[in-house]
């Protein structure tokens, strides 16, 4: 039967339909919860394997970053046996492979064609718009549409945690690129107005969430647009200036935001290494020294990062978080020197595909590719605190942005076609 299917690829058309449905539904599933989104990612990984087996086509396994990613997965699984909490380490290491397969599926299959790619981005745009409006409603009334309330100047929006600002900043840059791509037929004046309006509205929403790192990363993520979209450089700079004015106005009008964004930041930066994240980073380095080569094992930081006055709640000076809150430190501490340098190799392999490939992106998709690269910059910027690289919520968003960027800049496999460099 498998042989017959291999001869007749059209008999497995249901795989195409299911895969495309899942990738378009993925942004919506985030609103329901982490588990549904995680299930979709796992199913896409399995569909990649099933499709390859039916077609007897494993071309994606020849991609250097996929080989490196699978090798890192094997290393993480093997190293987990030496962890203090081996069960916890395995719970993070074993599922890591699904992200590698998910990224390969997007690059080699699901996001190569413009139709499915834009359908996913439109779904993502709708979800971002809902999160933005719901967060504004929560700020204005104290409750979002689901009845969730907030405290201490941190919004939740439709999520169960204080992450709407992070969600928007990590996902909206390719949506901004899509909006600019769809507006190419407009006059330059109206296209400039669109860029400025979208940037200012998102900047206001992120400010009101009270998420300081998300607000900083919003500015960092605009750098690729300034550097790579020459015809929009001035409008983006003007949008940044307008956003700063809007942010300043929001802070002046809201004492809670002023305390959160200015007062708390000044407190954290004053004597940084003896407060909050500085203490956490220093403690992370000390823990790494206890296992410099192989690390302490994934999801084991929480067992080592304790002190004599450990508390389950309270500021970091009195307790410790479950991970180092910095992805490079997380790789170093939990995966050791081997894992850390392997991750750096993975970054180089991604860069070798993305950076040269950007020059060959079709002009109609070029702003989207710039947006996808901006999203990756937000995730990988080293001078910031961050969510765990291995947690499903953060990881799904990262691999979605990575797969989108690879599908645009370096499409390979079943649907890819040779492309000529496009003029800018």
C-alpha positions in Angstrom: 0.0 0.0 0.0 2.8 2.4 0.9 4.5 1.6 -2.4 1.3 2.4 -4.3 1.0 5.7 -2.5 4.6 6.5 -3.2 3.8 6.1 -7.0 0.7 8.2 -6.7 1.5 11.3 -4.6 -2.0 12.7 -5.2 -3.5 10.0 -3.1 -2.0 11.7 -0.1 -3.6 15.0 -0.8 -5.3 14.9 2.5 -1.9 15.5 4.1 -1.6 18.7 2.2 -5.1 19.9 3.3 -4.5 18.9 7.0 -1.0 20.5 7.1 -2.3 23.8 5.6 -5.3 23.8 7.9 -3.1 23.3 11.0 -0.6 26.1 10.1 -3.4 28.6 9.4 -5.2 27.5 12.6 -2.0 27.7 14.8 -2.3 31.5 15.6 -5.9 31.0 16.6 -5.1 28.0 18.8 -2.8 30.3 20.8 -5.9 32.1 22.1 -7.3 28.8 23.4 -4.2 27.7 25.2 -0.7 26.4 25.0 -1.8 22.7 24.7 -3.9 23.1 21.5 -1.0 25.0 19.8 1.5 22.4 21.0 -0.7 19.6 19.6 -0.8 21.4 16.2 3.0 21.7 16.1 3.4 18.0 17.0 0.9 17.0 14.3 2.7 19.0 11.7 6.0 17.3 12.7 4.3 13.9 12.3 2.8 14.9 9.0 6.2 15.8 7.7 7.5 12.3 8.5 4.4 10.6 7.1 4.5 12.6 3.9 8.2 11.9 3.4 7.6 8.2 4.0 4.7 8.0 1.5 6.6 9.9 -1.2 9.9 8.4 -0.3 11.4 11.9 -0.4 13.6 12.9 2.5 15.3 15.8 0.8 14.8 18.0 3.9 17.2 15.8 5.8 20.0 17.1 3.7 19.6 20.6 5.0 22.6 21.5 7.2 20.6 23.2 10.0 18.2 20.3 10.2 21.1 17.8 10.6 22.6 20.0 13.3 19.3 20.4 15.0 18.6 16.7 15.1 22.1 16.1 16.4 21.6 18.6 19.2 18.3 16.9 20.0 20.1 13.6 20.4 22.8 15.2 22.6 20.1 16.8 24.8 18.4 13.4 25.3 21.6 11.6 26.1 22.8 14.3 28.5 19.5 14.2 30.4 20.5 10.8 31.9 23.2 12.6 34.0 20.9 15.3 35.3 19.9 15.5 39.0 16.3 15.5 37.9 16.5 13.2 34.9 12.7 13.0 34.5 12.5 16.8 34.3 15.4 16.9 31.8 13.8 14.3 29.6 10.5 16.1 29.7 12.2 19.0 27.9 14.8 17.2 25.8 12.6 14.5 24.2 9.9 16.9 22.8 12.6 19.3 21.5 12.8 17.3 18.3 9.3 18.2 17.3 10.4 21.8 16.9 13.2 20.9 14.5 10.8 18.9 12.4 8.2 21.7 12.6 10.7 24.2 11.3 11.7 21.8 8.5 8.1 21.3 7.6 7.6 25.1 7.2 10.7 25.6 5.2 10.3 22.6 2.9 6.6 22.3 2.6 3.8 24.3 4.3 5.0 27.9 3.9 6.8 27.8 0.5 3.8 28.8 -1.6 2.4 32.3 -1.3 -1.2 31.3 -0.8 -0.8 29.2 2.4 1.8 31.6 3.7 -0.4 34.7 3.3 -3.4 32.8 4.8 -1.4 32.0 7.9 -0.3 35.7 8.1 -3.8 36.9 7.7 -4.9 34.6 10.5 -2.0 35.8 12.6 -2.9 39.5 11.9 -6.5 38.8 13.0 -5.3 37.3 16.3 -2.8 40.1 16.9 -5.7 42.6 16.3 -7.8 40.8 18.8 -5.1 40.7 21.4 -4.4 44.4 20.9 -8.0 45.4 21.2 -8.7 43.1 24.1 -5.7 44.5 26.0 -6.8 48.1 25.4 -10.3 47.1 26.7 -8.7 45.6 29.8 -6.6 48.7 30.4 -9.6 51.0 30.0 -12.2 49.0 32.0 -10.1 46.7 34.2 -11.4 43.6 32.5 -10.9 42.0 29.1 -13.7 40.4 27.0 -13.2 37.1 28.9 -13.5 38.8 32.3 -9.8 38.6 33.1 -8.5 41.4 35.4 -5.0 42.8 35.9 -2.9 44.1 38.7 0.3 46.0 39.2 0.2 47.7 35.7 0.6 44.3 33.9 -2.1 43.4 31.4 -3.0 39.8 30.5 -5.2 40.4 27.6 -6.9 37.2 26.5 -4.0 35.1 28.0 -3.7 33.5 31.4 -0.4 35.3 32.0 1.0 38.8 31.6 2.3 38.2 28.0 0.1 40.1 25.5 2.9 42.6 24.8 5.5 39.9 24.2 3.1 38.0 21.9 2.5 41.1 19.8 6.1 42.1 19.5 7.3 38.5 18.7 4.7 38.0 15.9 3.6 41.3 14.4 6.7 42.3 12.4 5.9 39.9 9.5 2.3 41.1 9.6 3.6 44.6 9.3 5.6 43.4 6.3 2.5 41.8 4.8 0.5 45.1 5.2 3.3 47.0 3.4 3.5 44.3 0.7 -0.2 44.5 0.1 0.0 48.3 -0.1 2.6 48.4 -2.8 0.0 49.6 -5.3 -0.9 52.6 -3.0 0.7 56.0 -3.4 3.8 56.5 -1.4 2.0 58.9 0.9 -0.7 56.5 1.9 1.8 53.6 2.3 3.9 55.8 4.6 0.8 56.7 6.6 0.0 53.0 6.9 3.4 52.2 8.3 3.3 55.1 10.7 -0.2 54.3 11.9 0.5 50.6 12.6 3.7 51.2 14.4 2.3 53.9 16.7 -0.8 51.8 17.5 1.2 48.8 18.4 3.7 50.9 20.4 0.8 52.3 22.4 -0.7 48.9 23.1 2.6 47.4 24.1 3.3 50.3 26.4 -0.1 49.9 28.2 0.7 46.2 28.8 3.5 47.3 31.2 6.0 44.9 29.6 9.3 46.7 29.6 11.4 44.2 27.6 8.6 43.9 25.0 8.7 47.7 24.6 12.5 47.8 24.1 12.3 44.9 21.6 9.7 46.8 19.6 12.3 49.4 18.9 15.0 46.8 18.2 12.7 45.0 15.8 12.2 48.1 13.7 16.0 48.2 12.8 15.7 45.8 9.9 12.9 47.8 8.4 15.0 51.0 8.6 18.1 49.3 7.2 16.5 47.1 4.5 13.4 48.9 3.2 15.0 52.1 1.8 11.7 53.6 0.5 10.2 53.3 4.0 13.2 54.4 6.0 12.0 57.9 6.7 8.4 56.9 7.6 9.7 54.2 10.0 12.0 56.8 11.7 9.1 59.2 11.9 6.9 56.5 13.3 9.5 55.8 15.9 9.5 59.4 16.9 5.7 59.6 17.0 5.7 56.3 19.1 8.1 57.9 21.6 5.8 60.9 22.0 2.8 58.6 22.5 4.7 56.4 25.0 5.8 59.5 26.9 2.2 60.7 27.0 0.9 57.4 28.3 3.5 57.4 31.0 2.7 60.9 32.1 -1.1 60.2 32.3 -0.7 56.9 34.1 1.1 56.9 37.5 1.1 53.1 37.5 2.9 52.9 34.1 5.3 55.6 35.3 6.2 53.4 38.3 6.4 50.3 36.3 8.3 51.5 33.2 10.5 54.2 34.8 10.7 53.7 38.6 11.2 49.9 38.5 13.6 50.1 35.6 15.7 52.7 37.4 15.7 50.5 40.5 16.8 47.4 38.5 19.6 49.3 36.7 20.9 50.9 39.8 23.5 48.5 41.2 22.4 46.1 38.6 24.5 43.1 39.6 23.2 43.0 43.1 19.5 43.2 42.1 17.0 41.1 40.3 18.4 40.0 37.0 22.0 40.8 37.8 21.9 38.5 40.8 20.1 35.9 38.7 22.7 36.1 35.9 25.6 35.9 38.4 24.0 32.9 40.1 23.5 31.2 36.6 27.3 31.5 35.9 28.1 29.9 39.3 25.7 27.1 38.5 27.3 26.6 35.1 30.7 26.2 36.7 29.4 23.1 38.5 28.9 21.4 35.1 30.7 23.4 32.5 30.9 20.7 29.7 27.6 18.8 29.8 25.5 21.3 31.9 23.1 20.4 34.6 20.3 19.2 32.4 17.3 20.9 30.9 14.6 22.0 33.4 17.1 21.5 36.2 18.0 25.1 36.9 15.1 25.4 39.4 16.7 22.7 41.5 20.1 24.4 41.6 19.1 28.1 41.8 18.2 28.2 45.5 19.8 29.9 48.5 19.4 29.8 52.2 16.3 32.0 52.3 14.5 30.5 49.3 10.9 31.4 48.9 8.4 30.2 46.3 7.2 33.8 45.7 8.7 37.2 46.0 11.5 39.2 44.3 14.4 37.4 42.8 16.7 38.6 45.7 14.7 36.2 47.9 14.1 33.4 45.5 15.2 32.2 42.1 13.3 31.7 38.9 12.9 28.4 37.0 15.4 29.3 34.3 18.1 31.9 33.8 15.8 34.3 31.9 18.4 34.7 29.1 18.5 32.1 26.3 22.3 32.0 25.9 22.8 31.5 29.6 20.0 28.9 29.5 21.9 26.9 26.9 25.2 27.3 28.7 23.9 26.4 32.2 21.5 23.6 31.3 23.1 22.2 28.1 26.7 22.9 29.0 29.5 24.1 26.8 28.7 21.5 24.2 25.1 22.5 24.0 25.9 26.2 24.0 28.5 26.0 21.1 26.2 23.7 19.2 23.4 26.3 19.5 25.9 28.9 18.1 26.6 26.6 15.2 22.9 26.3 14.6 22.6 30.1 14.5 25.5 30.3 12.0 23.8 27.7 9.8 20.5 29.6 9.9 22.3 32.8 9.0 24.0 31.2 6.0 20.6 30.5 4.6 18.8 33.6 5.6 21.2 36.4 4.9 22.2 35.5 1.3 18.7 34.2 0.6 17.1 37.6 1.5 18.6 39.0 -1.8 16.6 36.5 -3.8 13.2 37.0 -2.2 10.4 38.0 -4.7 9.8 41.7 -4.4 6.1 41.1 -3.5 7.3 39.1 -0.4 10.4 41.1 0.5 8.7 43.2 3.3 7.4 40.0 4.8 10.9 38.5 4.8 12.3 41.6 6.4 9.5 41.3 9.1 10.3 37.7 9.7 14.0 38.5 10.2 13.0 41.3 12.6 11.0 38.8 14.6 14.0 36.5 14.9 16.1 39.5 16.0 13.7 40.1 18.8 14.0 36.5 20.0 17.8 36.3 19.6 18.9 39.7 20.8 21.5 38.9 23.5 21.2 42.0 25.7 17.8 41.2 27.2 16.0 39.0 29.6 13.8 36.4 28.0 11.4 33.5 28.4 12.8 30.0 28.3 13.9 28.9 24.9 12.5 25.4 25.5 9.0 26.3 26.9 6.3 25.4 24.4 4.7 28.9 24.4 7.9 30.8 23.6 9.4 28.0 21.4 6.3 27.7 19.1 6.4 31.4 18.3 10.2 31.3 17.7 10.0 28.3 15.4 7.0 29.7 13.5 9.0 32.9 12.8 12.1 30.9 11.9 10.2 28.6 9.6 8.5 31.6 7.9 11.9 33.3 7.4 13.5 30.2 6.0 10.5 29.5 3.7 10.9 33.0 2.2 14.7 33.3 2.1 15.7 29.6 1.5 12.8 27.5 0.3 13.9 24.0 -0.4 12.2 20.6 -1.1 8.9 19.8 -2.6 7.5 23.1 -3.7 10.6 25.2 -4.1 11.6 26.6 -7.5 14.9 28.3 -8.5 14.7 32.0 -8.2 16.5 34.9 -9.7 17.6 37.8 -7.5 14.9 40.5 -7.4 15.6 44.2 -7.7 14.9 46.4 -4.8 
